[in-house]
């Protein structure tokens, strides 16, 4: 597949998602208060109000819901295609993060109540099929569509909103470089022998988007500790067991991310789960992800102080 064909194919598939999202947005705006769709939307906003105080107009609510419904459906499908047992991983996310279970349920409810539910399902299937995956590999070899489809989607859905929010594609090479530089700084300037893998390194991405920098941090830390344990002559089986324990006790408790927009916030959970699956984590033990739907610039006090800040903030939106 040529690059030109790959670009056309991905644009077409993602544009179909954007068209469905716009239709759902209009449907929500026009829905009667007595309709099943309106009731589902109301329940969803009641559930997310427990995480963050929101004062959205009807149009804003419709926009947030439409994006989130389409992006969750797409990300869930991509997770199922990326991970051996994607449904089990989703269930682990819900068990470990009770608020997510409610959010996922209500997003699915809104999708089912929409008159565009069938069209949405068809668009999601086409946007996540083998051809879409192959096109992604042609354009960005080795990168996951799960990690990047939201940027592509927002470009098609509302370009002006994408510019205002500062949501732009960050090349994997840039993500990897920033994470490696943070690691080297800890090694050289602060004399922490394991860098980002040290338990004292509390990592935060204050504008995480779909979690690309946190995903790269997971990969880097996994490589670091695996190398260390190999030097200690641990067997592959012992290394795998130790990594599972490390994720629960030493990794996820010190890995945090904040995100202003709901759709990428939801997607980030699935993206990090896919990254954990790729390292061999078995999702047997429940452990919450420290990802928060919030405005980093709102002036709220953080209960814990991060020691390492990584990411590519939306400078144009500040």
Order of alpha helices (4+ residues) and beta strands (2+ residues): alpha-alpha-alpha-alpha-alpha-alpha-alpha-alpha-alpha-alpha-beta-alpha-alpha-beta-alpha-beta-beta
